[in-house]
Amino acid sequence: MRPPLTCGRGGGGFSGGRGGGGFSGGRGGGSGGRGRGRGFGERGRGRGMTSSKVIVEPNRHAGVFIAKGKEEALVTKNLVPGEAVYNEKRISVQNEDGTKVEYRVWNPFRSKLAAAILAGVDNIYIKPGAKVLYLGAASGTTVSHVSDLVGPVSKT
């Protein structure tokens, strides 16, 4: 039997902080618990934004874009169109020449790099064609967008 919770938000296991998913036990756990709400740019799964309402503009960092519609969202051009890595929202936009381009929404609440870009960091030192060694131990959120940034010619 587990001892009663006496202070704060403890409860055993890594809860991911602020109610996020974690390894095991405690409040939060796999169900999300309290906090965070629906997240950045989240409008429900599977719907995405329509291209007639969304304008995608390049950010000052190469490979990073801002999708402007009902809300603004940080996005990267999808390296593998039609595929979602972690159930992120995808946006399809038709170019002037009639081709469709798919972008993936980059959630700054799940990626410190995305948060730094939104906060105005001067240089991320990641650009198309760069060689990147990413040592992350999470769900693959950030590294999937880094892969979008560097493109298919690099080894991530």
Secondary structure, 3 states (H helix, E strand, C coil): CCCCCCCCCCCCCCCCCCCCCCCCCCCCCCCCCCCCCCCCCCCCCCCCECCCCCEEEECCCCCEEEEECCCEEEEEECCCCCCCCCCCCEEEEECCCCCEEEEEECCCCCCHHHHHHHHCCCCCCCCCCCCCCCCCCCCCHHHHHHHHHHCCCCCC
